[in-house]
Amino acid sequence: MILKNLITFISFMTFAYSNAQLRILNNSLIEPTKNIAYPGLSNELTIEGINVNLTYILLCLNDTLKSTNRTFFYIPKRLGYDTLKLFQNELLLGKYIFKIENLAKPRVYLGNIRDSILKIDSINSNLVLYISYEPSILKSDARITKFNSSIIKKNGREKSLNEKSKINWDEWSEKKIQRVSDRLLKRNRIAPCTACFSKSQLKKIRKSKTLWIKEVVCISPDSRANRITVDLKFTITK
């Protein structure tokens, strides 16, 4: 009897210790260990410390989270705090409090440039447009596919660059864009896109006084297209 109780106690302590290591990762974030989620979005959650199967259920305040391929999809509906509970066969394994924050409006950047000055020498390494949700830490999965831009010449006349706003795959290979995107993502936590300036546009920019990016079209992960007014103006300097 004593031996049986001892085995039961050891099993319970092993179970309790293993579940103490459980945590939820929000893989939609740049920092997935943060217990933060954004309303209206499908936050992708995974459980670290167990091999999730159909016997595991994750509940939020008013709903059971949908799951597929060991990922739970959490769509908060309001700001504040929400408690998520992890169950296996009706056994509560853990509670996790998430802070529901407002998502910042998307911002568009041209490469590493963070001011209104675009030096001619830096144009070659800053041809790719990126979308970010700074200061929110949501990963930016939206991809800019085209943009509306123009230049203002030194004589003050405006000339559209729209005829070649889409990427020129002959001049910008997928590997090159990915390489540039990876470098910028590592430095600035911003996501890659598919739209950038072509060499022919670059020549026109070099001879202009101002580069004006007016709006972009981005594609979200669910394939919806959104048009965002940008109104970015850069003064071209030597």
N, C-alpha and C positions, 0 to 999 in steps of 0.2 A: 504493500500500500504506500509506504514511504517512497519507494523507488518510483512508483507510478506518479505520485504527486510531484516528485522531483523532475521527472521527465516532462510532465505537463508544464511546470514552472519554467524550465529551460526553454521549452518550445515557445511559450508565451513571450519570454524575454527576447528570444531571437526574432520573433515576429514583430514585437514592439520596436526593437532596435532597427530592423530592416526598414520598417515603415517610417522611422524617424528620418531616414535618408531620402524619403520621397519629396519631390518638389515639382512644381509646375513651371514649364518654360513657355513663354510666349514667343514663338518663333517669327512672329510678325514684327518684332522689335529689333533694333540694332543691338540692344542689350537684353537678350531673352530672359535673363534671370530677374529682371524687374517685374514686380507684380503690378503692372500697369496695362490697361486696355483702353481702346478708343471706341466710342459709341458709333453705331451704324456701320461698323466694319466687321468683317469676319476674321477675328483674331484667332490664329492657329496655335493651339495649345498641345503640348506633349507632356507626358509624365516621365520624369527622370527617376530611375531607381527600381522600376518594375518593367516587365515585359507585358504591355497592355494587350488584352484580348477582349472577347465579347462579354466576359463576366464583369468587366469594369464599367462603372457608370459615373459620369461627372455631372453634378447638378449645380446650377446657379440659383438665384433667389426664386425665380418663377418658372424654371424650365429645365428640361434635360438636354444637355448639349448633344448636338449631332456629332457623330464620329465616323471616320473612315481611315483605313490604313494606319491605325494607332494614333490618329490626330483628332483632337476635339475642336470644333468650331464654335467660338464664343462671340456672340453679337450683343453687347450691352446696349440698353435702350435709354439709359439716363446717366447723368453724372453722379459722382459720389463714390460710395463704396459698395462692393458686392462680395458675398462669401460663397466660394465654390467648395463643394463637398465631393470627395472621392469615395465611392463605395465599391465593394466587391461582394456579390451575393448578400446584399443587405448589411454587410459589415462596414462601418465607417472607418476609413483608413486615414483620412486627414481633412483638415479645413484650411482653406487658403483665401486670404482677404485681398481683393484686387481694388485698386484705385482707378476709377473711370475718369479720364481726363479729356478735356476738349482737344480736338485735333487742330493744329495750326493750319492756316490756309497754305496751299502749295506755293512754293516759290521756285522760280526758274533761274538758273545760273548759267553763265557762259564759262565753262572750264573752271579755273581757279580764281577767276576775277570776282572781287567782292566790292569794288568801287566803280565809279563812272569813267575811269580812265583805261583805255586800251592801248598799250604800247605796241608799235609795229613789230618789234622783236619778239613779243610774246604771243602774237596772233597764231603762229603755227601750232603752239601747244594748247591753244584755247579755242578750238573750233567746234567743240561738241557741246550741245545743250543738255542740261540736266534738270530734273525736277526734284525738289526736296521739301520736307515738312518741318524744317527747323523752326523752333527749337524742340518740337516733338521728336521722339525717338522711334517713330514708325519707319520701317523700311519702305523705301519708295520703289514699289513695283511697277508704277505707271511708266510708260515709255513714250517719249516725245517722238512722233512720227513725221511731223511737218511743222513749219512755222512761217509766220508772215513777217517779213523784214524788208528794210530799205536802207539806203545810204543817203546822206546829205552831202552833196559835193561841196568843194571849196567855194564855188560860185553861189552856193545857197540853194541850188536846185535839188529836189528829192528824186531819187531813182529807185524803183522797186527791184528787189532781189528775188521775188517770188518764183520766177520761172525755173529756178533750180534749187528750191528750198528743200526738196527731198534729197536724201543721201545719194551720192553718185558712187555706186558700188565698184566702178572701175577704178576710181581714185582712192576710195576708202574701203579697204577689205574688212571683212568681219573680224578677223584676228587683230587688225590694227585698232579698230574701235574698241574691242574688248580689252586690249592691252592698255589703252588710254583710260578707259572706264575703270578698270581695276585699280590703276594708280590713283585716280581721283577719289574713288570710293574709299581706299585705304586712308587717304589723307583727310578727307572732308566728310566721310560718311554720307555720300550722295550716290544715287543709283545711276546705272548706265542707261543710255537711250539709243535710238536708231537715227536721230537726225543731227546733222552737222553741216558746216559750210563746205562747199566744194572748192577746188583750186581756182576755178574761174571766178567764183564769188570773192575769194580771198584777194585776187588782183584788184577787183573793184573797191574792196574795203580799204586796201592800202592807199588808194588814191583819193579817198574821201576824207571829209572832216568829221563826220558823225556816223556811227552805226546805230540803227534803230530797230530793235526787235519788238514788234507790236503785240503779237499773240502767238500761242502755240496750240497744237492739237495733240493730246496725249491719250494713250490707250491704257485703261486700267486692266488688272488681271482678269476681270470678268468680261473683257472684250468691249466694254463701253468706251465710246470716244467722248472726250470732254475738251471743250475749247476754253482756254484760259487767257484772259487779257494780261499781258506782261508789262508792256511799255518800258522796256529797258533801253536806255540811251547811253552810248559810249563815245567819249571824245577820243579821236585817234591822234596819238602823239608819236613822235620819233623816239 
